Amino acid sequence: MTTSLLLAMPSMVPPDILLSPAKLIDFDYIYGLCEATMREYVEADLGNCFEAIARPTITALISKGLFSTIEVNGLRVGAIAVEQHETHYQLEELYVAPVIQNRGIGKAVMAIVVREASLRGTPIRLHVLASNRARRFYERPGFMVTRTTKEVTYMERIP
């Protein structure tokens, strides 16, 4: 059985960051974030398939209850989808609006996930497209490359 990690840990969220369960009504917002932050990398690494990948992926993650929107001081600034498996947490997506990037929001949200996984002694896994600069972002809190393909780098953080 899988569950949303972030929805299970509201006490772990710093007071200035609010994580709210995403609903299908949030699809356009999340899709817009995905397009603004990921289209370039998807097209560089996978070709002209952004629409074919993004729409069904976002819809499925929202439908499974895995997406949360990220708010800071009452403003939506991003979205995250984390799935809790029996053996690990899977970071599916993390988007921070481009106009608010590099201000510590992604780092603070990742710290929540890392702290929760560490408390449970559970690894966190993710994948990042090969051309995406986010790999360095994930290396800072201790993610290590476990496998690479031409298109994708797979990473894991062991507590």
Sequence and secondary structure as in RCSB ss.txt:
>XXXX:A:sequence
MTTSLLLAMPSMVPPDILLSPAKLIDFDYIYGLCEATMREYVEADLGNCFEAIARPTITALISKGLFSTIEVNGL
RVGAIAVEQHETHYQLEELYVAPVIQNRGIGKAVMAIVVREASLRGTPIRLHVLASNRARRFYERPGFMVTRTTK
EVTYMERIP
>XXXX:A:secstr
  EETGGG GGGS TTEEEEE  GGGHHHHHHHHHHHHHHHHHHHH S HHHHHHHHHHHHHHTT EEEEEETTE
EEEEEEEEE SS EEEEEEEE GGGTTSSHHHHHHHHHHHHHHHHT  EEEEEETT THHHHHHTTT EEEEE S
SEEEEEE  
